[in-house]
């Protein structure tokens, strides 16, 4: 069985969706969730879902091999970033080449890069009067949102959609497609 580890920084709705999806499958399981925020709501979700969750600080992540060694100890097949906001350090990318993926709430290359996450992305989409937006699932490399694209899905926008309405449409795409793309990558 393939082993998935999720990295999350926030509420963890995508993490919960992925965990629930793979509970019904024989091919893979989420063996742990890691977070860089000790107050992240994803920790509460993991407790409720009975999935091991761990907090790490910046030193363990960027200045040592602690996180790499932890992932290796778990025999991790795929690292999934689901609302994780820190840039992935090179030692982690080198230890797991083409085994770290991210989901971005826009159609990259538009609205990507440092500082472009969550509401900031949806507000920029609105301010630029885009007629569509979507999600991008991509491999992680040394630059924010520049790894090879694995999958994109689009959703049309109405002129009346505000950033909140755009976010709801994008979240629906995330919930629908992210687990399926992960499943295909692990096949």
C-alpha positions in Angstrom: 0.0 0.0 0.0 1.3 3.5 -1.0 2.0 5.9 1.9 0.9 9.6 1.6 2.0 12.4 4.0 0.1 15.6 3.8 1.6 19.0 4.7 -1.0 21.7 5.7 -0.8 25.1 7.4 -4.5 26.0 7.9 -7.9 24.5 8.4 -7.2 21.3 6.6 -10.4 20.9 4.6 -8.4 19.5 1.6 -6.5 17.2 4.0 -9.7 15.9 5.4 -11.1 15.3 1.9 -8.0 13.4 0.9 -8.0 11.3 4.1 -11.7 10.4 3.6 -11.2 9.5 0.0 -8.3 7.1 0.7 -10.1 5.4 3.6 -12.3 3.8 0.9 -9.3 2.6 -1.2 -6.9 -0.3 -0.9 -4.1 1.3 -2.9 -3.0 4.1 -0.6 -3.4 5.7 2.8 -2.6 8.9 4.5 -0.1 7.9 7.2 0.5 11.3 8.7 -0.2 15.1 8.5 2.5 17.6 9.2 2.0 21.2 9.9 4.2 24.3 10.5 1.6 26.0 12.7 0.9 24.6 16.2 -2.5 26.3 16.2 -3.6 25.0 12.7 -7.1 23.7 12.6 -5.9 20.7 10.6 -4.6 19.3 13.9 -8.2 19.2 15.3 -9.4 17.5 12.1 -6.6 14.9 12.4 -7.5 14.2 16.0 -11.1 13.7 15.1 -10.2 11.5 12.1 -7.6 9.5 14.1 -4.7 10.4 11.8 -1.3 11.0 13.3 -0.4 14.7 13.1 2.9 16.4 13.9 4.0 20.0 14.2 7.5 21.1 13.2 9.3 24.4 13.5 11.3 26.4 10.9 14.6 25.0 12.2 13.6 21.4 11.8 12.3 22.2 8.3 14.9 24.5 6.8 18.1 24.1 8.8 18.3 20.3 9.4 17.3 17.0 7.9 14.8 16.3 10.7 11.7 16.5 8.4 13.4 14.5 5.6 14.5 11.8 8.1 11.0 11.7 9.5 9.4 11.2 6.1 12.0 8.6 5.2 11.2 6.8 8.4 7.5 6.7 7.4 8.5 5.2 4.0 6.6 8.1 2.3 5.7 7.5 -1.3 4.1 10.9 -1.9 4.1 14.2 -0.1 1.0 16.3 -0.7 0.9 20.0 0.0 -2.6 21.0 0.8 -2.6 24.6 1.9 1.0 24.5 3.0 2.6 28.0 2.8 6.3 27.5 3.3 8.7 27.1 0.4 10.0 23.5 0.3 13.8 23.4 1.0 16.2 21.8 -1.5 17.1 18.9 0.8 13.5 17.8 0.9 13.1 18.1 -2.9 16.3 16.1 -3.5 15.2 13.4 -1.1 11.8 13.0 -2.8 12.3 13.9 -6.5 9.0 14.1 -8.3 7.3 12.9 -5.1 6.0 16.2 -3.8 2.9 17.8 -5.3 1.0 21.0 -4.5 -2.4 22.4 -5.4 -2.7 26.0 -6.3 -6.1 27.9 -6.4 -5.6 29.4 -9.8 -4.6 28.5 -13.4 -0.9 28.7 -13.3 1.2 30.4 -14.5 -1.3 33.1 -13.7 -1.5 34.3 -10.0 1.3 32.2 -8.7 4.5 32.9 -6.8 5.5 34.1 -3.4 2.7 35.6 -1.4 0.0 34.3 -3.8 -2.3 32.0 -1.8 -5.8 31.9 -0.5 -7.9 35.0 -0.6 -5.0 37.0 -2.3 -5.3 34.8 -5.4 -9.1 35.1 -5.6 -9.0 38.9 -5.0 -6.4 39.2 -7.8 -8.6 37.1 -10.1 -11.6 39.4 -9.4 -9.6 42.6 -9.8 -8.4 41.5 -13.2 -11.9 40.7 -14.4 -11.1 37.1 -15.3 -13.9 35.2 -17.0 -12.6 31.9 -15.6 -10.3 30.5 -12.9 -9.5 27.1 -11.6 -6.9 24.9 -9.9 -3.5 23.7 -10.8 -1.9 20.5 -9.4 1.8 20.5 -10.0 5.1 19.0 -8.9 7.1 21.1 -6.4 10.5 22.4 -7.4 12.8 25.0 -5.8 10.5 28.0 -6.9 7.0 28.8 -5.7 4.4 27.5 -8.2 6.8 26.7 -11.0 7.0 22.9 -11.0 5.7 20.9 -13.9 1.9 21.0 -14.2 0.2 17.7 -13.6 -3.5 18.7 -13.9 -5.7 21.8 -14.3 -9.5 22.3 -14.0 -11.4 25.4 -14.9 -14.6 27.0 -13.7 -16.4 30.0 -15.4 -16.8 33.2 -13.4 -19.7 35.6 -13.4 -19.1 39.4 -13.3 -21.1 39.4 -10.0 -18.7 36.9 -8.3 -16.8 38.4 -5.5 -13.6 36.9 -4.0 -15.7 34.7 -1.6 -17.8 33.3 -4.4 -14.7 32.6 -6.5 -13.1 30.8 -3.5 -16.2 28.6 -3.2 -16.0 27.6 -6.8 -12.3 26.9 -6.6 -12.8 24.8 -3.4 -15.3 22.6 -5.2 -12.8 21.9 -7.9 -10.2 21.1 -5.3 -12.4 18.6 -3.5 -13.5 17.0 -6.7 -10.2 16.6 -8.4 -7.3 16.5 -5.9 -7.9 13.0 -4.5 -8.4 11.6 -8.0 -5.2 13.1 -9.3 -3.3 11.7 -6.3 -4.8 8.3 -6.9 -3.7 8.4 -10.6 -0.2 9.4 -9.6 0.1 6.5 -7.3 -1.2 3.9 -9.8 
